[in-house]
Amino acid sequence: MSERASSQAPASASRRDFLHQAAGVAAGVAALAPAAAAESARSSPLPTVQLGPHTVTRLILGGNPIYGHSHFNRHLSQHLTDWHTPEHVQELLDRAEQAGINTWQNSYAERTLADLDRHRASGGKLNWLCLGKPDWDQKPHLIDEVAKRKPIGIAPHGALAEKLHRQGKLSTLKDLLKRIRDQGVLVGLSAHNPELLALANDQDWDVDYFMCCLYYLTRPKDELRKLLGSDLPLGEIYLPSDPPRMFKVIQATKKPCLAYKVLAAGRRVGTPAEVRGAFQTALKNIKPIDALIVGMYQQFGDQVGANASLVRELGG
């Protein structure tokens, strides 16, 4: 030990003692909170909607935080990936079920499938909604592979759907949707651009549900320049005017819609009041047959319990 460290040992020890005590108190509170939330869930279940023959809670666990899709930068993405060990993912899924959530949505990948298999092997009962990868136009056979894992629904990735839309290749997109239909599972269509969902709705595509991003993240740069000028912000752009446009499409369709990016990928979590406001706005502007997909991250608090409580209160 250095002389400097030795001379500060009493103060450091004192700080350590305080932190240990604080951690003990926090652990005790954390231990009580899930039990209280579980009791609340038993007496007041989460509201549900129907996706085909399946009863799905109006709050669906999303997969982005688990697999490092932070929508901020590569450092946060790496942190999320490192923290979500298989053990932490299992704890998250267990907590979701305990809080009353019965459905999990994530993207197709080797790691997601491993976590799904582990969850089921441990007795977990979460419904699984699968979102494809942006390259499924080149690998349509993966739809058949996904179907073997028995998801309740499959949707091509929104970025792929919009790319095919811009390229005038809607026939390719419809072929993917038909391939999903042929597997005997529900067919989803995901998009960030409300115009694509409006088109599918107006033309009555053979789709069971829409996945609706509240922010148009895939908007082409030339369109952004028309809106904002040539000096664009760095990184992903979340426009406050986007959610009302998507809500209008959601309200216009009779199909169930699963709204996501409710918290703008973590940009609307500054205070509990801001989180509550985002949930309240979303639930007020979607239909009674619709649900929310929300990514949740447990390292710094019980987001699962908090979010479930909000939907139980606001989304009945």
Buried (B, 14 or more C-beta within 10 A) or exposed (E): EEEEEEEEEEEEEEEEEEEEEEEEEEEEEEEEBBEEBBEBBEEEEBBBBEBEEBEBBBBBBBBBBBBBBBBBEEEBBEBBBEBBEEEBBBBBBBBBBBBBBBBBBBBBEEBBBEBBEBBBEEEBEBBBBBBBBBEBBEEBEBBEEBBEBEBBBBBBBBBBBBBBBEEEEBEBBBBBBEBBBEBEBBBBBBBBBBEBBBBBBEEEBEBBBBBBBBBBBBBEEEEBEEEEEEEEEEEEBBBEEBBEBBBEBBEEBEBBBBBBBBBBBBBBBEEEEEBBEBBBBBBEBBBEBBBBBBBBBBEEEBBBBBBBBBBBEBBE
